[in-house]
């Protein structure tokens, strides 16, 4: 499941890469993951996937079904 925190972490990694940092790391709670040199295209693709996941999870519509009756038939 994608979260807003995942999106923010990837966007930070994109900024780091654009500022010239060739190694990037992402923190998830107590977990620290450092990635080897990455390229911008991979990070942009990953960001798009996270955004699509977030959009899907927030756009699900709740469907309510109900019926009525005027009494005995």
Secondary structure, DSSP 4 states (H G I P E B T S, - for coil): ---HHHHHHHHHHHHHHHTT---EEEEETTEEEEE-S--HHHHHHHHHHHHHHHHHHHHPPP--------S--
